[in-house]
Amino acid sequence: MLTTAWVKSPPTVTLPMLVSLVLSPFFLAGALFLTFRRRRLLIERAGAQTAERPRSAKEHQ
């Protein structure tokens, strides 16, 4: 139950708001880092697989 004083003059920043503001950039940066890392690894893997494939029937034998 909220007190009348809190309803009339709420705090500017509460603890949950502060924790969210501090942690959200960290998790956003981590998500971006992992996304770009995964993309780079998938591109490298695709390049390695195409380099191993023979281009003609003669190379295959």
PDB file of N, CA, C and O in Angstrom:
ATOM      1  N   MET A   1       0.843  -1.171   0.000  1.00  0.00           N
ATOM      2  CA  MET A   1       0.000   0.000   0.000  1.00  0.00           C
ATOM      3  C   MET A   1       0.897   1.247   0.000  1.00  0.00           C
ATOM      4  O   MET A   1       1.828   1.347   0.800  1.00  0.00           O
ATOM      5  N   LEU A   2       0.615   2.174  -0.886  1.00  0.00           N
ATOM      6  CA  LEU A   2       1.414   3.383  -0.996  1.00  0.00           C
ATOM      7  C   LEU A   2       0.943   4.429   0.006  1.00  0.00           C
ATOM      8  O   LEU A   2      -0.248   4.564   0.286  1.00  0.00           O
ATOM      9  N   THR A   3       1.903   5.154   0.527  1.00  0.00           N
ATOM     10  CA  THR A   3       1.546   6.239   1.444  1.00  0.00           C
ATOM     11  C   THR A   3       1.127   7.466   0.643  1.00  0.00           C
ATOM     12  O   THR A   3       1.453   7.590  -0.537  1.00  0.00           O
ATOM     13  N   THR A   4       0.420   8.346   1.280  1.00  0.00           N
ATOM     14  CA  THR A   4      -0.049   9.563   0.617  1.00  0.00           C
ATOM     15  C   THR A   4       1.127  10.432   0.179  1.00  0.00           C
ATOM     16  O   THR A   4       1.088  11.032  -0.895  1.00  0.00           O
ATOM     17  N   ALA A   5       2.160  10.501   0.996  1.00  0.00           N
ATOM     18  CA  ALA A   5       3.330  11.319   0.660  1.00  0.00           C
ATOM     19  C   ALA A   5       4.021  10.792  -0.602  1.00  0.00           C
ATOM     20  O   ALA A   5       4.483  11.574  -1.432  1.00  0.00           O
ATOM     21  N   TRP A   6       4.089   9.479  -0.741  1.00  0.00           N
ATOM     22  CA  TRP A   6       4.746   8.908  -1.911  1.00  0.00           C
ATOM     23  C   TRP A   6       3.922   9.177  -3.162  1.00  0.00           C
ATOM     24  O   TRP A   6       4.478   9.431  -4.231  1.00  0.00           O
ATOM     25  N   VAL A   7       2.599   9.123  -3.035  1.00  0.00           N
ATOM     26  CA  VAL A   7       1.728   9.366  -4.187  1.00  0.00           C
ATOM     27  C   VAL A   7       1.805  10.827  -4.616  1.00  0.00           C
ATOM     28  O   VAL A   7       1.804  11.122  -5.811  1.00  0.00           O
ATOM     29  N   LYS A   8       1.871  11.736  -3.659  1.00  0.00           N
ATOM     30  CA  LYS A   8       1.930  13.164  -3.986  1.00  0.00           C
ATOM     31  C   LYS A   8       3.291  13.564  -4.543  1.00  0.00           C
ATOM     32  O   LYS A   8       3.371  14.407  -5.437  1.00  0.00           O
ATOM     33  N   SER A   9       4.348  12.973  -4.030  1.00  0.00           N
ATOM     34  CA  SER A   9       5.704  13.314  -4.473  1.00  0.00           C
ATOM     35  C   SER A   9       6.521  12.027  -4.620  1.00  0.00           C
ATOM     36  O   SER A   9       7.302  11.692  -3.730  1.00  0.00           O
ATOM     37  N   PRO A  10       6.353  11.307  -5.724  1.00  0.00           N
ATOM     38  CA  PRO A  10       7.099  10.052  -5.892  1.00  0.00           C
ATOM     39  C   PRO A  10       8.586  10.317  -6.114  1.00  0.00           C
ATOM     40  O   PRO A  10       8.965  11.389  -6.586  1.00  0.00           O
ATOM     41  N   PRO A  11       9.423   9.346  -5.776  1.00  0.00           N
ATOM     42  CA  PRO A  11      10.860   9.525  -6.003  1.00  0.00           C
ATOM     43  C   PRO A  11      11.167   9.574  -7.501  1.00  0.00           C
ATOM     44  O   PRO A  11      10.456   8.986  -8.316  1.00  0.00           O
ATOM     45  N   THR A  12      12.225  10.276  -7.836  1.00  0.00           N
ATOM     46  CA  THR A  12      12.610  10.411  -9.242  1.00  0.00           C
ATOM     47  C   THR A  12      13.099   9.079  -9.803  1.00  0.00           C
ATOM     48  O   THR A  12      12.703   8.676 -10.897  1.00  0.00           O
ATOM     49  N   VAL A  13      13.954   8.406  -9.054  1.00  0.00           N
ATOM     50  CA  VAL A  13      14.510   7.127  -9.485  1.00  0.00           C
ATOM     51  C   VAL A  13      14.351   6.130  -8.347  1.00  0.00           C
ATOM     52  O   VAL A  13      14.781   6.373  -7.220  1.00  0.00           O
ATOM     53  N   THR A  14      13.729   5.010  -8.663  1.00  0.00           N
ATOM     54  CA  THR A  14      13.604   3.948  -7.667  1.00  0.00           C
ATOM     55  C   THR A  14      14.696   2.912  -7.911  1.00  0.00           C
ATOM     56  O   THR A  14      15.358   2.936  -8.948  1.00  0.00           O
ATOM     57  N   LEU A  15      14.881   2.019  -6.974  1.00  0.00           N
ATOM     58  CA  LEU A  15      15.921   1.003  -7.106  1.00  0.00           C
ATOM     59  C   LEU A  15      15.715   0.110  -8.336  1.00  0.00           C
ATOM     60  O   LEU A  15      16.682  -0.135  -9.057  1.00  0.00           O
ATOM     61  N   PRO A  16      14.501  -0.389  -8.611  1.00  0.00           N
ATOM     62  CA  PRO A  16      14.339  -1.193  -9.832  1.00  0.00           C
ATOM     63  C   PRO A  16      14.652  -0.408 -11.115  1.00  0.00           C
ATOM     64  O   PRO A  16      15.206  -0.964 -12.063  1.00  0.00           O
ATOM     65  N   MET A  17      14.301   0.863 -11.142  1.00  0.00           N
ATOM     66  CA  MET A  17      14.622   1.684 -12.314  1.00  0.00           C
ATOM     67  C   MET A  17      16.131   1.842 -12.460  1.00  0.00           C
ATOM     68  O   MET A  17      16.660   1.763 -13.569  1.00  0.00           O
ATOM     69  N   LEU A  18      16.815   2.061 -11.366  1.00  0.00           N
ATOM     70  CA  LEU A  18      18.262   2.247 -11.393  1.00  0.00           C
ATOM     71  C   LEU A  18      18.971   0.973 -11.859  1.00  0.00           C
ATOM     72  O   LEU A  18      19.886   1.027 -12.680  1.00  0.00           O
ATOM     73  N   VAL A  19      18.544  -0.159 -11.332  1.00  0.00           N
ATOM     74  CA  VAL A  19      19.153  -1.431 -11.736  1.00  0.00           C
ATOM     75  C   VAL A  19      18.922  -1.679 -13.225  1.00  0.00           C
ATOM     76  O   VAL A  19      19.829  -2.127 -13.926  1.00  0.00           O
ATOM     77  N   SER A  20      17.727  -1.395 -13.707  1.00  0.00           N
ATOM     78  CA  SER A  20      17.426  -1.577 -15.133  1.00  0.00           C
ATOM     79  C   SER A  20      18.280  -0.662 -16.000  1.00  0.00           C
ATOM     80  O   SER A  20      18.788  -1.083 -17.040  1.00  0.00           O
ATOM     81  N   LEU A  21      18.438   0.574 -15.581  1.00  0.00           N
ATOM     82  CA  LEU A  21      19.251   1.520 -16.349  1.00  0.00           C
ATOM     83  C   LEU A  21      20.722   1.118 -16.386  1.00  0.00           C
ATOM     84  O   LEU A  21      21.408   1.349 -17.382  1.00  0.00           O
ATOM     85  N   VAL A  22      21.201   0.522 -15.311  1.00  0.00           N
ATOM     86  CA  VAL A  22      22.601   0.123 -15.256  1.00  0.00           C
ATOM     87  C   VAL A  22      22.846  -1.157 -16.062  1.00  0.00           C
ATOM     88  O   VAL A  22      23.859  -1.265 -16.754  1.00  0.00           O
ATOM     89  N   LEU A  23      21.936  -2.116 -15.979  1.00  0.00           N
ATOM     90  CA  LEU A  23      22.164  -3.412 -16.613  1.00  0.00           C
ATOM     91  C   LEU A  23      21.768  -3.478 -18.086  1.00  0.00           C
ATOM     92  O   LEU A  23      22.337  -4.274 -18.834  1.00  0.00           O
ATOM     93  N   SER A  24      20.818  -2.672 -18.517  1.00  0.00           N
ATOM     94  CA  SER A  24      20.344  -2.784 -19.900  1.00  0.00           C
ATOM     95  C   SER A  24      21.438  -2.506 -20.941  1.00  0.00           C
ATOM     96  O   SER A  24      21.499  -3.242 -21.926  1.00  0.00           O
ATOM     97  N   PRO A  25      22.298  -1.503 -20.793  1.00  0.00           N
ATOM     98  CA  PRO A  25      23.368  -1.330 -21.795  1.00  0.00           C
ATOM     99  C   PRO A  25      24.331  -2.519 -21.834  1.00  0.00           C
ATOM    100  O   PRO A  25      24.819  -2.886 -22.902  1.00  0.00           O
ATOM    101  N   PHE A  26      24.601  -3.111 -20.690  1.00  0.00           N
ATOM    102  CA  PHE A  26      25.489  -4.276 -20.632  1.00  0.00           C
ATOM    103  C   PHE A  26      24.916  -5.441 -21.434  1.00  0.00           C
ATOM    104  O   PHE A  26      25.618  -6.050 -22.241  1.00  0.00           O
ATOM    105  N   PHE A  27      23.639  -5.746 -21.209  1.00  0.00           N
ATOM    106  CA  PHE A  27      23.025  -6.863 -21.921  1.00  0.00           C
ATOM    107  C   PHE A  27      22.821  -6.551 -23.408  1.00  0.00           C
ATOM    108  O   PHE A  27      22.924  -7.451 -24.243  1.00  0.00           O
ATOM    109  N   LEU A  28      22.542  -5.322 -23.741  1.00  0.00           N
ATOM    110  CA  LEU A  28      22.414  -4.938 -25.146  1.00  0.00           C
ATOM    111  C   LEU A  28      23.751  -5.092 -25.868  1.00  0.00           C
ATOM    112  O   LEU A  28      23.801  -5.619 -26.979  1.00  0.00           O
ATOM    113  N   ALA A  29      24.822  -4.639 -25.245  1.00  0.00           N
ATOM    114  CA  ALA A  29      26.150  -4.777 -25.853  1.00  0.00           C
ATOM    115  C   ALA A  29      26.521  -6.248 -26.011  1.00  0.00           C
ATOM    116  O   ALA A  29      27.094  -6.638 -27.029  1.00  0.00           O
ATOM    117  N   GLY A  30      26.201  -7.062 -25.016  1.00  0.00           N
ATOM    118  CA  GLY A  30      26.483  -8.496 -25.110  1.00  0.00           C
ATOM    119  C   GLY A  30      25.717  -9.158 -26.236  1.00  0.00           C
ATOM    120  O   GLY A  30      26.265  -9.992 -26.956  1.00  0.00           O
ATOM    121  N   ALA A  31      24.455  -8.794 -26.394  1.00  0.00           N
ATOM    122  CA  ALA A  31      23.640  -9.369 -27.468  1.00  0.00           C
ATOM    123  C   ALA A  31      24.190  -8.969 -28.835  1.00  0.00           C
ATOM    124  O   ALA A  31      24.252  -9.797 -29.744  1.00  0.00           O
ATOM    125  N   LEU A  32      24.585  -7.721 -28.985  1.00  0.00           N
ATOM    126  CA  LEU A  32      25.157  -7.273 -30.259  1.00  0.00           C
ATOM    127  C   LEU A  32      26.484  -7.969 -30.545  1.00  0.00           C
ATOM    128  O   LEU A  32      26.741  -8.388 -31.674  1.00  0.00           O
ATOM    129  N   PHE A  33      27.316  -8.090 -29.529  1.00  0.00           N
ATOM    130  CA  PHE A  33      28.608  -8.761 -29.702  1.00  0.00           C
ATOM    131  C   PHE A  33      28.414 -10.205 -30.152  1.00  0.00           C
ATOM    132  O   PHE A  33      29.061 -10.654 -31.098  1.00  0.00           O
ATOM    133  N   LEU A  34      27.525 -10.932 -29.478  1.00  0.00           N
ATOM    134  CA  LEU A  34      27.299 -12.331 -29.835  1.00  0.00           C
ATOM    135  C   LEU A  34      26.669 -12.476 -31.215  1.00  0.00           C
ATOM    136  O   LEU A  34      26.970 -13.429 -31.934  1.00  0.00           O
ATOM    137  N   THR A  35      25.806 -11.550 -31.590  1.00  0.00           N
ATOM    138  CA  THR A  35      25.186 -11.603 -32.913  1.00  0.00           C
ATOM    139  C   THR A  35      26.232 -11.438 -34.008  1.00  0.00           C
ATOM    140  O   THR A  35      26.251 -12.209 -34.967  1.00  0.00           O
ATOM    141  N   PHE A  36      27.097 -10.445 -33.874  1.00  0.00           N
ATOM    142  CA  PHE A  36      28.120 -10.218 -34.895  1.00  0.00           C
ATOM    143  C   PHE A  36      29.170 -11.324 -34.896  1.00  0.00           C
ATOM    144  O   PHE A  36      29.688 -11.679 -35.955  1.00  0.00           O
ATOM    145  N   ARG A  37      29.488 -11.867 -33.738  1.00  0.00           N
ATOM    146  CA  ARG A  37      30.451 -12.966 -33.665  1.00  0.00           C
ATOM    147  C   ARG A  37      29.894 -14.199 -34.366  1.00  0.00           C
ATOM    148  O   ARG A  37      30.597 -14.851 -35.138  1.00  0.00           O
ATOM    149  N   ARG A  38      28.634 -14.514 -34.097  1.00  0.00           N
ATOM    150  CA  ARG A  38      28.006 -15.675 -34.737  1.00  0.00           C
ATOM    151  C   ARG A  38      27.936 -15.483 -36.251  1.00  0.00           C
ATOM    152  O   ARG A  38      28.182 -16.416 -37.016  1.00  0.00           O
ATOM    153  N   ARG A  39      27.604 -14.283 -36.668  1.00  0.00           N
ATOM    154  CA  ARG A  39      27.518 -14.007 -38.104  1.00  0.00           C
ATOM    155  C   ARG A  39      28.874 -14.189 -38.776  1.00  0.00           C
ATOM    156  O   ARG A  39      28.965 -14.770 -39.857  1.00  0.00           O
ATOM    157  N   ARG A  40      29.931 -13.686 -38.130  1.00  0.00           N
ATOM    158  CA  ARG A  40      31.274 -13.826 -38.690  1.00  0.00           C
ATOM    159  C   ARG A  40      31.687 -15.296 -38.761  1.00  0.00           C
ATOM    160  O   ARG A  40      32.277 -15.724 -39.753  1.00  0.00           O
ATOM    161  N   LEU A  41      31.382 -16.072 -37.717  1.00  0.00           N
ATOM    162  CA  LEU A  41      31.734 -17.492 -37.726  1.00  0.00           C
ATOM    163  C   LEU A  41      30.975 -18.254 -38.809  1.00  0.00           C
ATOM    164  O   LEU A  41      31.540 -19.133 -39.459  1.00  0.00           O
ATOM    165  N   LEU A  42      29.704 -17.926 -39.006  1.00  0.00           N
ATOM    166  CA  LEU A  42      28.930 -18.595 -40.046  1.00  0.00           C
ATOM    167  C   LEU A  42      29.455 -18.256 -41.438  1.00  0.00           C
ATOM    168  O   LEU A  42      29.487 -19.118 -42.316  1.00  0.00           O
ATOM    169  N   ILE A  43      29.866 -17.009 -41.642  1.00  0.00           N
ATOM    170  CA  ILE A  43      30.433 -16.616 -42.936  1.00  0.00           C
ATOM    171  C   ILE A  43      31.751 -17.351 -43.178  1.00  0.00           C
ATOM    172  O   ILE A  43      32.000 -17.824 -44.287  1.00  0.00           O
ATOM    173  N   GLU A  44      32.596 -17.450 -42.147  1.00  0.00           N
ATOM    174  CA  GLU A  44      33.864 -18.164 -42.289  1.00  0.00           C
ATOM    175  C   GLU A  44      33.628 -19.641 -42.576  1.00  0.00           C
ATOM    176  O   GLU A  44      34.322 -20.228 -43.406  1.00  0.00           O
ATOM    177  N   ARG A  45      32.660 -20.245 -41.902  1.00  0.00           N
ATOM    178  CA  ARG A  45      32.363 -21.659 -42.121  1.00  0.00           C
ATOM    179  C   ARG A  45      31.839 -21.889 -43.541  1.00  0.00           C
ATOM    180  O   ARG A  45      32.207 -22.871 -44.185  1.00  0.00           O
ATOM    181  N   ALA A  46      30.996 -21.003 -44.020  1.00  0.00           N
ATOM    182  CA  ALA A  46      30.469 -21.138 -45.381  1.00  0.00           C
ATOM    183  C   ALA A  46      31.596 -20.988 -46.399  1.00  0.00           C
ATOM    184  O   ALA A  46      31.620 -21.702 -47.402  1.00  0.00           O
ATOM    185  N   GLY A  47      32.516 -20.081 -46.157  1.00  0.00           N
ATOM    186  CA  GLY A  47      33.649 -19.901 -47.059  1.00  0.00           C
ATOM    187  C   GLY A  47      34.559 -21.114 -47.069  1.00  0.00           C
ATOM    188  O   GLY A  47      35.081 -21.479 -48.122  1.00  0.00           O
ATOM    189  N   ALA A  48      34.760 -21.744 -45.926  1.00  0.00           N
ATOM    190  CA  ALA A  48      35.610 -22.932 -45.851  1.00  0.00           C
ATOM    191  C   ALA A  48      34.958 -24.107 -46.563  1.00  0.00           C
ATOM    192  O   ALA A  48      35.650 -24.903 -47.197  1.00  0.00           O
ATOM    193  N   GLN A  49      33.657 -24.227 -46.470  1.00  0.00           N
ATOM    194  CA  GLN A  49      32.964 -25.336 -47.134  1.00  0.00           C
ATOM    195  C   GLN A  49      32.988 -25.168 -48.649  1.00  0.00           C
ATOM    196  O   GLN A  49      33.150 -26.151 -49.372  1.00  0.00           O
ATOM    197  N   THR A  50      32.830 -23.958 -49.137  1.00  0.00           N
ATOM    198  CA  THR A  50      32.858 -23.752 -50.588  1.00  0.00           C
ATOM    199  C   THR A  50      34.277 -23.921 -51.129  1.00  0.00           C
ATOM    200  O   THR A  50      34.445 -24.319 -52.281  1.00  0.00           O
ATOM    201  N   ALA A  51      35.292 -23.629 -50.331  1.00  0.00           N
ATOM    202  CA  ALA A  51      36.673 -23.800 -50.780  1.00  0.00           C
ATOM    203  C   ALA A  51      37.029 -25.279 -50.894  1.00  0.00           C
ATOM    204  O   ALA A  51      37.880 -25.641 -51.705  1.00  0.00           O
ATOM    205  N   GLU A  52      36.402 -26.135 -50.107  1.00  0.00           N
ATOM    206  CA  GLU A  52      36.711 -27.560 -50.136  1.00  0.00           C
ATOM    207  C   GLU A  52      35.997 -28.292 -51.267  1.00  0.00           C
ATOM    208  O   GLU A  52      36.432 -29.376 -51.654  1.00  0.00           O
ATOM    209  N   ARG A  53      34.936 -27.745 -51.797  1.00  0.00           N
ATOM    210  CA  ARG A  53      34.170 -28.419 -52.848  1.00  0.00           C
ATOM    211  C   ARG A  53      34.934 -28.405 -54.171  1.00  0.00           C
ATOM    212  O   ARG A  53      35.537 -27.394 -54.533  1.00  0.00           O
ATOM    213  N   PRO A  54      34.910 -29.523 -54.888  1.00  0.00           N
ATOM    214  CA  PRO A  54      35.542 -29.530 -56.220  1.00  0.00           C
ATOM    215  C   PRO A  54      34.704 -28.722 -57.202  1.00  0.00           C
ATOM    216  O   PRO A  54      33.475 -28.712 -57.123  1.00  0.00           O
ATOM    217  N   ARG A  55      35.377 -28.047 -58.126  1.00  0.00           N
ATOM    218  CA  ARG A  55      34.664 -27.188 -59.069  1.00  0.00           C
ATOM    219  C   ARG A  55      34.276 -27.932 -60.343  1.00  0.00           C
ATOM    220  O   ARG A  55      33.365 -27.509 -61.055  1.00  0.00           O
ATOM    221  N   SER A  56      34.952 -29.021 -60.630  1.00  0.00           N
ATOM    222  CA  SER A  56      34.624 -29.770 -61.846  1.00  0.00           C
ATOM    223  C   SER A  56      34.729 -31.261 -61.557  1.00  0.00           C
ATOM    224  O   SER A  56      35.149 -31.671 -60.475  1.00  0.00           O
ATOM    225  N   ALA A  57      34.342 -32.059 -62.536  1.00  0.00           N
ATOM    226  CA  ALA A  57      34.395 -33.511 -62.372  1.00  0.00           C
ATOM    227  C   ALA A  57      35.842 -33.999 -62.294  1.00  0.00           C
ATOM    228  O   ALA A  57      36.116 -34.989 -61.616  1.00  0.00           O
ATOM    229  N   LYS A  58      36.771 -33.327 -62.973  1.00  0.00           N
ATOM    230  CA  LYS A  58      38.177 -33.731 -62.941  1.00  0.00           C
ATOM    231  C   LYS A  58      38.776 -33.540 -61.550  1.00  0.00           C
ATOM    232  O   LYS A  58      39.553 -34.374 -61.085  1.00  0.00           O
ATOM    233  N   GLU A  59      38.419 -32.458 -60.897  1.00  0.00           N
ATOM    234  CA  GLU A  59      38.931 -32.218 -59.554  1.00  0.00           C
ATOM    235  C   GLU A  59      38.350 -33.216 -58.567  1.00  0.00           C
ATOM    236  O   GLU A  59      38.966 -33.518 -57.545  1.00  0.00           O
ATOM    237  N   HIS A  60      37.183 -33.719 -58.870  1.00  0.00           N
ATOM    238  CA  HIS A  60      36.505 -34.638 -57.969  1.00  0.00           C
ATOM    239  C   HIS A  60      37.207 -35.993 -57.930  1.00  0.00           C
ATOM    240  O   HIS A  60      37.180 -36.673 -56.904  1.00  0.00           O
ATOM    241  N   GLN A  61      37.834 -36.391 -59.032  1.00  0.00           N
ATOM    242  CA  GLN A  61      38.454 -37.720 -59.109  1.00  0.00           C
ATOM    243  C   GLN A  61      39.781 -37.764 -58.478  1.00  0.00           C
ATOM    244  O   GLN A  61      40.423 -38.814 -58.464  1.00  0.00           O
TER     245      GLN A  61
END
